């Protein structure tokens, strides 16, 4: 697989490092108005190719067959996950879904239905038990028949977090399950185009208002959909946003290049890790399409992960008040200020909000590239990603483990 690699010497792009602040910006957030600076990023359009290629699938199946550790123990945990069962009972579908507001009551049930869509497609990928493929498809079609809108204040976040689950499952079934019909594929695609895509694009065309994890999760789903639809221009716009966008949810605006401090480090640890998980998912999506975003800005993603893990393992880290691109989130003068303000000055989340996002990035930098991530490596000696989190692909030692 030929990879396009990107490094950004400061002289080459005419940038000056500014600690904990936006390094550059186009001044607008309208994605269609930007020059396609990501034009050099040609996706291979390999299918299946959303997080997993056929080579990956074969490797995962082989690890399970040979009971290789730690992959096999994680697979056993996945097998027991209630949302990964082919007997799962749908809790919706709903005509309108939301995280808050008038339709906030749909949040948990809809999220679990979409989790089951994703996890059943993963189980199908690994086991080839047709019951999993049938369940994943059944759930997608149920929503495709009914879902009309995403509502509430958190529309973009919901579309970003949930959209990729459907996109991943449709990609996997479309290219590995020969009993899915073109009619079924079209129905699910219509739902994605008519309900999710307008929300993603509205986010890109709206004035800046959000913390970085929003833009990162929208971009994660947007990139996955571009791959699903073989839409090269859409893919390049996505890369362009991630590298050059004027938003907190871009690699240069989310992670400081000197220390690794993240835009949401001053907020709390839960949201910081949520954002980092989307960073690595975007990089992994691009990697499987022949593009290296992991190396962008001198391995900026690695720096952000190591800073966050180091702090959560109990070590001191440098912190500066962040000047974010919206101007709304510039008052966090200590790390995890919002958590500390609620708990008498104590960061109760520190070391207690691990999410299954670390093995994917560790797999790339350490196992693929032979770089060093000492704090992340220390964490993974005691923390096993064997539980599902709906914000992330999860199960890293099984699903994102290149070791032979």
N, C-alpha and C positions, 0 to 999 in steps of 0.2 A: 504494500500500500504506500503510494507516494504521498508524502505529507508536505504541505506548505507551512513553513515555519515563520513566525513573526517575532522580531526583536525590535525594540524601539530605543536606540541610542538617543539621548536628549538632543544632541546636535542635529541629528538627521531629521527630526520632526520639529525642530525649532521650539522646543519646550523648555521651561525652567521648572525645576522641582519646587513645589510649594507645600510645605508640611501641612498635612491634614486639611487640604483644601482642593477645590476643583483644579485640575491641571490644565484643562483646555475645554472649550465649549463652542458650539456653533451659534449659541444665542437663541435657538428655537428648538422645539421638541417635535416638530413636524417631520416624521421620518422620511416622507417622500420628497422633502425639500433639500435633503442633504446630498452632497456629491457622493457617489458610490465609492468611498474610500476602501470599502471591503471588496471591490470588484475583482481583486486577484484571488478571491476565495471561491474556487469552483468546487461544488460538492460532487462527489463521485456518483451520487444517486444510486448507490448500491442498496438493494432490497433483499431481505429485510436489512434495515440500516438505521433504525432509531434506537440508539443505545446498544443494540446487539445485531451483529451480522451473522451470517450462517456459520462462519468460522467460530465466532463466540459461542453460538448455540451448541455446536459440536463439542467444543471444549467444556462447556458447563455440563453437558450430558456425560461426558467422559469422566469428569471429576466425581459426579454422583455415582456413576456405575462402579468406579474403582474405590469409592468411599474415601476419597482424599480429604484430609482435614486441612484447614477448618471448614472447607466448603460443605462437606457432607453433614456435619452437625447443624450447620445453618439451614441446609435443605430440610432436614428433619423438623426444624422449628417452623419453617415455611409451610410444610405439609400440615402442621397442626393449627396454623392461623385460621380462625373462624372465617375471615373474609376471603380466604383462598380455597374455600370448599366448593365443589361443583354442586353441592346441595344448598348453597346459599339462597335465601329467600329475599327477593327484592322488597325494598321498603318504600319505594316510589312506584312509578315515576311521577314527576310533577311537571305541570305546565310552566311554572316559574320557580326558579331556585334562587336562594340568596343566603348570605352569611349573617345578615342583620335585617332590621326593618320589618315590614309587613309579612314578608315571606321567610323570615329568619328561622321559623320552625322547620323548614326543609333542610337546613344546613347539615345536621348530623346524618340524617338518613340518606340524603343525596351523596354526601361525601363517602359514606360506606358503600353505597351502590357503585360508585365510580372506583373505589378501592377494589371491590370485588371484580369489576371489569378488568382492571389491570392485573390483579393477582391471579385470576383464573387464566388469563392469557400467558402469564409467566409459567404457571404450572403446566399448561398445555405445551409450551415451548420445551420444557424440561422432560416431561413424562410421556408426551404423545398420547395421553389418555384423552380421547375425544370428548368425554364428558366435560372437561374443563373448557375446551374450545366452544362447545355448545352453550355453556353457561355464560361465558364472556359475551358471546354474540347475542344471546337472549337478552341480556341486560342492556347492551347497547341499543338493540332494536326497540326495546320497550321505551327508552328515553327518546329515541329518534322519532317515534310516533307521536310523542306528547310534548316534549320540551320546546318552548317558544321563546323564553327570555331568561336573562340573569338580572336580578334586581338588587337594590340596596346600595349602600355607600361603598361596599367592598367588591363591586362587580369585577374590576380588573384582577384583583387578587384571587377571587374565586375562579375566574376563567383561566388564570395562570396556573393555579394549583391543581385544578381538576381536569383541564383540557388535555394535558399530556397523557393522562391515564387512558383516555379514550383513543387518542391518536396512536399511542404505543400499541394498544390492543388491536386496533384496526390494521395497523401496519403488520403486526405479527400474524394475524389470522389471514390477511389478504395474500400473504406470501408463503404461508406454511400450511394452511388448512384448505384443502381442495374442495371442501363441501360448502364453503361460503359462496354465495351467489353474487353476481354483479349487481343485482337489484338490492341485496342487503348492503353491499359496500356503498352504493349510491345513497341509500337512506341515511347511513351514518355520516357519510361525507356531507350530505345536505345539512344535517344538524350542526356539524362543525362549522360549516361555512355560514350558515344563517344565524346561529346563536353565539358561537364562541369567537369566530373571526372578527365580527364587528366590534366586540368588546376589546379584543387585543389591539385592533387598529385605532379605536377611540383613545385608548391609553396613550399610544404613541403620538397622537395628535392633540393631546390635551395639555394645558399649562401645567408646569411642574407643581406637584403638591405632596408627593409621597416619599416615605423612606425607601431605601434602595432595594429591599427584598421584593417589593412589588414589581418593579421593572425587571428584575432578574427572573422572577417566576413567569411573568408574561413572555419574556424573551425565550425562556426554556420551551414553553408550549408553542410559541410562534415558530421557532426553528424546527421543532419536531413536525409541525404541520407542513412546513415548507418541504421537508424531506418526503413526507407522505404523498404530497401532491406534485412532486418533481418540479417545484416552482423555484427556479434558480434565482430569479430576481428577488423573490421574497426571502430566500436564504441569505442573499448578499446584504439585503437591507438589515436583516437580523444581525449579521456579523458586524455591519457598520455601526449599528446602535450599540452593541456590546463594547466595541473598541473606541468609538468616537462620540457617542451620544451625550447630549446635555441633560443628564438625568443622574440621580443618586444611584440608580441601578445599572451602572456600567462599571467595567473592571477598574478604570482609573479613578472613578469617583467613589467607588465603594471601598477600595483598599488603598491605604497610604503606601507609597513606594519606598519610604524610608524605614518605617517601623512595622508595617502590617496592620496597624490599627484600622478598624473598619468603621464605616460611616455610622453604624448602629451600635458600636462598642459602648458609646456613652449612654445609650438607651437602656439596653439589657442584653443578657447573653442569649436568651431564647431566640430573639429576632435576629441577632447577629449570626447564629449558627444556621437559622432558617435561610438567610441570604447566602451564606457561604455554600450551602447545599445546592442552591440554584446555580452558583458560579461553576461548581465542578460538573453539574449536569450539562450545562451549556457547552463546556469544554469537551466533555465526553461525547456529546452529540456530534460536535464538529469533528472530533478525532476519528469517529467511525465513518465520516464522510471525506476523510483525507486531508483535513485541515487542522493545524496545531494552534489552538487558542490557549492551551495551557501555558505556553511559553511567552504569551503576550506580556509586555512591560517587564521583561526579565523575571519571568515566573512569579508574577504578582499574586496569583491565587495561592501558591505555596506559602508566600509570606503572610497572607491573611489567615490562613489556617494555623500556621505555627504560632502566630501572635495570640490567637484566640485560645488555642489548646494550652499554651504555656500559662496564660492567666488562669484558666479553669483548673489547671493542675496545682495551682497555689503559688506560682511564682509571680514576682513583681514584673510588670511591663510598663513601658513609658506610655503616657497618655497626654494628649493635648486637646483642648476644646476645638471641635471640628467646625469648619465653615463649609456647610453643605450647599448644593447648587440651588436649593429652593429658598434658602434664607430662613427656613422655619425651624430647623433642628440644630441651632448653634449655641444653645444654652446648657448643654451637658458638659459641666466643667470637671466631672470625675467619671471614671469608668462605671458603667451600670447605674447611672444616677437615678433613673426612674425606679429601679428595683430598690435601691438604697433608700430613696425618699419614702417608700412605702413600708420599709422594715427597719426603721430606726438607725439608718446608716449602714446596715448590713446587707451585703449582696448574697441573698439567700439562694440565688440561682447558680452561684459560682460552683462549678464542679458537679452540678445536679441537673443539668439540662442537656445532656448528651443526646444527639440525634444521629441516626444511622447514615452519616454523610462522609465519614472520614476514610473509610477503606477505599472508596473510589479514587479519591485524590492521592492517597498513599500508593495505591496500585500504579498510578501513572508516574508520579515523580520518583518513587523509590524502586518499584519492581520493573517498570519499563525503562526509566531513564537513569536509574542508579544514582539519583541525587539523595540528599540527606533531609529527613524530617524527624529530628530526634524527639521532639515533644509529641508529635502525632504517633510515632512508633511506640513511645512509652505508654501513651493512652491505650493503644490497641493491644498491648500486652495484658490488659485487665478488662477492657471494654469490648464485648463481642456484639457485633451488629446482627443479632438473631431475632430482632423484633421489628415489626412493621411500623412505619410512621407515614401517614398519608401525605406528608409534604415532600417526600423523597422516594426514589426508586427502592432504597433499602436493600438489606441482605448482601452487603458488599462482598464479603469473603466468598460468596457463591456466585453472584451475578457480575462482579467486577474484579476478577482475580486472574491475572495473566500467567501466574506461575504454573509451570507444567508439572 
